[in-house]
Amino acid sequence: MIDGWEFGLQSMRQGERSVIRVSDPRYGYGISGVSPLIPPNAEIEMDIQVSLVEAGVDLGTIASADPLKPRTPASIAAAYNTRREQAALDALNETDEGLDYWIKKIKGYYFFGFFEGETGEKPPWYLTPSITFPIAFAVVGAAFAVSLAGGAIKERGVQVTDELDAIIISSAAVQHGIMMAAAAVHTGISA
């Protein structure tokens, strides 16, 4: 996050939408930018909408408090990997056992997120993929079982030919004979 974002956000209210332009590099990504993604002295324009306000959050400490915040793609990736490794170590040090362990593990799974809103708000319980997909598979499976049991789906024996099949086969044979005769006349071979 950048300081210009924070200063602009502090002046906004819940539900407000603003376009914030940061023209001073001191409040953006600095005079060096973030190579190769953001050029030096870049002007930044952000379209922000405040959807939810939490009481007690000090925005003044989010971006500007850390003078060692990552500035290059490589340092940002390294900081991200460090946080992931720390999270993995924290997960290994958990002391949950038995049923509590499995309940926590199942609740921690994230299935796709198709129904999650742009704001990250939780979907209604009936649109949660861990509930919706198994129900959908059960309904399709039950419909297939009912169709199979009711005789709507059955294996047929040898293919049956009817009058239309006979007409198509005979016309194909006649056409094949005409083509063979034309080819023989063209090459000078008599049949």
Phi, psi and chi 1 to 4 in degrees:
 res  aa     phi    psi   chi1   chi2   chi3   chi4
   1 MET       -  155.7  -64.0 -162.9  -34.9      -
   2 ILE  -117.4  158.0   59.2  172.9      -      -
   3 ASP   -63.2  -38.3  -67.7  -28.3      -      -
   4 GLY   -60.7  -36.3      -      -      -      -
   5 TRP   -63.3  -44.6 -176.8   88.7      -      -
   6 GLU   -67.2  -43.5  -70.4 -178.6   14.6      -
   7 PHE   -63.8  -41.4  -67.8  134.1      -      -
   8 GLY   -65.9  -39.8      -      -      -      -
   9 LEU   -66.5  -34.4 -171.0   62.1      -      -
  10 GLN   -65.2  -23.1  -71.3  178.5   12.6      -
  11 SER   -90.6    0.1   67.4      -      -      -
  12 MET   -98.4  160.3  -65.1  174.8   67.5      -
  13 ARG  -116.8  165.1  -61.7  179.7 -173.8  -88.5
  14 GLN   -59.7  133.1 -175.4  167.5  -21.5      -
  15 GLY    88.5  -10.7      -      -      -      -
  16 GLU   -79.7  144.8 -177.7  179.2   -7.8      -
  17 ARG  -121.9  133.0 -178.5  175.9  179.7 -167.2
  18 SER  -140.1  153.8  -66.6      -      -      -
  19 VAL  -106.8  117.1  175.2      -      -      -
  20 ILE  -106.0  124.3  -61.5  173.1      -      -
  21 ARG  -109.0  123.8  178.8  180.0  -63.4 -100.3
  22 VAL  -107.9  106.1  179.2      -      -      -
  23 SER  -100.0  -18.3   57.1      -      -      -
  24 ASP   -92.1  118.9 -172.8  -17.6      -      -
  25 PRO   -61.1  -20.7   10.8  -16.9      -      -
  26 ARG   -63.0  -27.3  -70.9  178.9  -62.0  165.5
  27 TYR  -101.6    2.6  -60.3  109.3      -      -
  28 GLY  -112.6 -126.7      -      -      -      -
  29 TYR   -99.6   14.1  -70.6  100.6      -      -
  30 GLY    83.9  179.2      -      -      -      -
  31 ILE   -73.5  -18.8   56.9  172.3      -      -
  32 SER   -95.2  -15.7   59.2      -      -      -
  33 GLY    69.3 -159.7      -      -      -      -
  34 VAL  -128.1   91.3  179.3      -      -      -
  35 SER   -69.5  138.5  178.2      -      -      -
  36 PRO   -95.0    7.1   36.6  -35.9      -      -
  37 LEU   -80.9  -43.2  -55.6  173.6      -      -
  38 ILE  -122.2  121.2  -60.0  171.7      -      -
  39 PRO   -69.3  163.0   23.5  -30.7      -      -
  40 PRO   -60.5  146.0  -20.9   29.8      -      -
  41 ASN    55.1   34.4  -63.0  -43.0      -      -
  42 ALA   -72.1  140.2      -      -      -      -
  43 GLU   -85.6  140.0  -87.5 -165.5   15.6      -
  44 ILE  -121.0  136.7  -57.7  163.1      -      -
  45 GLU  -125.9  124.3 -174.6  173.0  -67.9      -
  46 MET  -122.9  136.5  -61.3  168.8  -81.3      -
  47 ASP  -103.5  110.2 -172.8   -7.9      -      -
  48 ILE  -122.1  139.2  -61.7  175.4      -      -
  49 GLN  -128.8  129.8 -179.3  172.1   -2.3      -
  50 VAL   -89.8  110.2  177.6      -      -      -
  51 SER   -95.2  -28.8   58.0      -      -      -
  52 LEU  -147.0  139.2  179.4   66.4      -      -
  53 VAL  -115.8  129.5  175.6      -      -      -
  54 GLU  -103.6  133.3  -89.3 -174.7   47.0      -
  55 ALA   -75.4  142.6      -      -      -      -
  56 GLY    90.2    4.5      -      -      -      -
  57 VAL   -89.8  125.4  175.8      -      -      -
  58 ASP   -95.4  100.7 -179.1   14.5      -      -
  59 LEU   -68.4  -20.4  -67.5  177.2      -      -
  60 GLY   -68.3  -12.9      -      -      -      -
  61 THR  -105.0   -2.3   61.8      -      -      -
  62 ILE   -72.7  -57.8  -65.8  176.9      -      -
  63 ALA  -101.6  -42.7      -      -      -      -
  64 SER   -81.4  -14.3   58.2      -      -      -
  65 ALA   -71.7  -26.1      -      -      -      -
  66 ASP  -103.1  103.8 -174.5    7.8      -      -
  67 PRO   -71.6  -13.7   25.1  -31.2      -      -
  68 LEU  -100.1   20.2  -59.4  175.6      -      -
  69 LYS   -62.6  144.0   78.6  178.6  159.9 -173.6
  70 PRO   -60.4  138.4  -14.4   22.7      -      -
  71 ARG  -119.6  -17.3  -58.2  -67.1  -68.1  176.0
  72 THR  -113.3  157.7   64.5      -      -      -
  73 PRO   -55.8  -38.3  -27.1   34.5      -      -
  74 ALA   -66.0  -42.4      -      -      -      -
  75 SER   -71.9  -32.4   62.7      -      -      -
  76 ILE   -65.3  -43.4  -67.7  169.2      -      -
  77 ALA   -64.7  -39.5      -      -      -      -
  78 ALA   -65.0  -42.1      -      -      -      -
  79 ALA   -64.2  -39.1      -      -      -      -
  80 TYR   -63.9  -45.6  174.0   73.1      -      -
  81 ASN   -63.6  -37.5  -72.8  -27.5      -      -
  82 THR   -62.0  -43.4  -58.1      -      -      -
  83 ARG   -64.3  -39.3  -72.5 -172.5 -173.5  131.6
  84 ARG   -64.4  -42.6  -75.0 -175.2   53.1 -157.8
  85 GLU   -63.3  -40.9  -70.9  169.8    3.4      -
  86 GLN   -64.3  -40.2 -175.0   60.4   44.7      -
  87 ALA   -64.1  -38.8      -      -      -      -
  88 ALA   -65.1  -41.2      -      -      -      -
  89 LEU   -64.8  -40.6  -71.9  173.7      -      -
  90 ASP   -62.8  -38.4  -68.3  -16.4      -      -
  91 ALA   -66.3  -35.6      -      -      -      -
  92 LEU   -68.7  -29.9  -72.8  175.8      -      -
  93 ASN   -84.4    0.6  -66.0  -28.4      -      -
  94 GLU   -66.4  145.6  -68.8  180.0   -1.9      -
  95 THR  -106.4    8.2   58.5      -      -      -
  96 ASP   -64.4  139.2  -68.3  -27.2      -      -
  97 GLU  -134.6  162.5  -66.0  179.6    2.9      -
  98 GLY    63.5 -137.7      -      -      -      -
  99 LEU   -64.2  -37.8 -174.4   59.4      -      -
 100 ASP   -59.6  -39.4  -70.7  -24.3      -      -
 101 TYR   -61.6  -47.3  167.6   78.5      -      -
 102 TRP   -69.8  -36.7  -72.6  106.3      -      -
 103 ILE   -63.8  -45.2  -70.7  172.8      -      -
 104 LYS   -64.8  -39.3 -168.9  170.9 -175.1  179.8
 105 LYS   -64.9  -43.9 -172.7  169.0 -176.8   80.8
 106 ILE   -66.5  -40.9  -70.5  170.2      -      -
 107 LYS   -66.1  -24.2  -76.8 -175.6  175.9 -179.1
 108 GLY   -81.8  -12.3      -      -      -      -
 109 TYR   -70.1  144.1  -78.9  123.9      -      -
 110 TYR  -119.3  112.2 -179.6   71.6      -      -
 111 PHE   -97.3  103.2  -68.6  100.3      -      -
 112 PHE    59.7  -55.9  -52.9  113.7      -      -
 113 GLY    82.4   24.3      -      -      -      -
 114 PHE   -57.8  -34.9  -71.0  137.9      -      -
 115 PHE  -100.3    8.7  -55.3  107.6      -      -
 116 GLU   -80.7  137.2 -169.4  171.9  -80.4      -
 117 GLY   -75.1  167.9      -      -      -      -
 118 GLU   -63.1  -26.5  -70.6 -179.6   13.8      -
 119 THR   -85.3   -4.3   60.6      -      -      -
 120 GLY    84.4    9.0      -      -      -      -
 121 GLU   -70.7  150.8   63.5 -172.8   62.9      -
 122 LYS   -73.1  141.0  -68.3 -174.6  113.8 -171.5
 123 PRO   -75.8  164.8   28.6  -34.8      -      -
 124 PRO   -60.4  155.3   -9.3   14.3      -      -
 125 TRP   -57.1  -33.6   69.2  -91.1      -      -
 126 TYR   -76.8   -8.9   52.5   85.1      -      -
 127 LEU  -106.1    8.5  -71.2 -179.2      -      -
 128 THR   -73.1  121.8  -56.6      -      -      -
 129 PRO   -55.8  -31.9  -26.4   34.7      -      -
 130 SER   -69.2  -15.3   58.3      -      -      -
 131 ILE  -103.2  -44.9  -66.4  172.5      -      -
 132 THR   -64.2  -47.2  -54.1      -      -      -
 133 PHE   -65.1  -46.4  -67.3  147.5      -      -
 134 PRO   -61.5  -37.4  -24.3   32.6      -      -
 135 ILE   -64.7  -42.9  -69.9  172.9      -      -
 136 ALA   -62.2  -43.5      -      -      -      -
 137 PHE   -64.7  -38.0  -75.5  118.4      -      -
 138 ALA   -65.3  -42.0      -      -      -      -
 139 VAL   -64.3  -45.4  167.8      -      -      -
 140 VAL   -63.5  -43.1  170.0      -      -      -
 141 GLY   -62.6  -42.1      -      -      -      -
 142 ALA   -65.1  -41.1      -      -      -      -
 143 ALA   -63.1  -39.6      -      -      -      -
 144 PHE   -64.8  -43.4  178.8   76.3      -      -
 145 ALA   -63.6  -41.9      -      -      -      -
 146 VAL   -65.2  -41.9  167.7      -      -      -
 147 SER   -63.5  -41.7  -63.0      -      -      -
 148 LEU   -66.7  -44.6 -172.0   62.5      -      -
 149 ALA   -68.4  -33.0      -      -      -      -
 150 GLY   -81.4   -4.6      -      -      -      -
 151 GLY    90.1    5.0      -      -      -      -
 152 ALA   -71.6  -25.4      -      -      -      -
 153 ILE  -120.5  119.6  -57.3  170.9      -      -
 154 LYS  -149.6  155.9   55.8 -174.6  169.7 -173.4
 155 GLU   -85.7  131.1 -176.6 -179.7  -15.4      -
 156 ARG   -96.5  156.5  -63.6 -175.8 -176.8 -165.2
 157 GLY   -78.0 -137.4      -      -      -      -
 158 VAL   -66.2  144.7  179.3      -      -      -
 159 GLN   -62.9  135.0 -175.8  176.9   -1.3      -
 160 VAL   -95.5  134.1  178.3      -      -      -
 161 THR  -101.0  140.7   55.9      -      -      -
 162 ASP  -117.2 -169.1   57.4    6.9      -      -
 163 GLU   -63.0  -38.9  -64.1   90.8   24.4      -
 164 LEU   -63.2  -40.8 -178.0   58.5      -      -
 165 ASP   -61.3  -41.0  -69.4  -32.0      -      -
 166 ALA   -63.8  -40.6      -      -      -      -
 167 ILE   -65.0  -44.3  -66.9  168.9      -      -
 168 ILE   -64.6  -43.1  -67.9  171.0      -      -
 169 ILE   -66.0  -43.5  -68.3  170.3      -      -
 170 SER   -68.2  -38.5   65.0      -      -      -
 171 SER   -68.7  -32.9   66.3      -      -      -
 172 ALA   -67.3  -39.3      -      -      -      -
 173 ALA   -66.4  -42.4      -      -      -      -
 174 VAL   -63.3  -44.5  169.2      -      -      -
 175 GLN   -63.6  -38.1 -171.0  174.9   15.0      -
 176 HIS   -64.8  -40.8  179.4   68.1      -      -
 177 GLY   -64.3  -41.2      -      -      -      -
 178 ILE   -63.2  -42.2  -67.8  170.9      -      -
 179 MET   -65.2  -38.1  -70.2  174.1   59.7      -
 180 MET   -67.3  -39.6  -68.6  -61.2  -71.8      -
 181 ALA   -66.5  -40.4      -      -      -      -
 182 ALA   -64.9  -38.0      -      -      -      -
 183 ALA   -68.0  -37.5      -      -      -      -
 184 ALA   -67.3  -41.4      -      -      -      -
 185 VAL   -64.7  -41.2  168.7      -      -      -
 186 HIS   -64.1  -37.1  179.8   68.5      -      -
 187 THR   -86.9   -9.9   58.0      -      -      -
 188 GLY    88.2   12.2      -      -      -      -
 189 ILE   -93.2  131.9  -56.6  172.1      -      -
 190 SER  -100.0  143.7   60.7      -      -      -
 191 ALA   -94.6      -      -      -      -      -
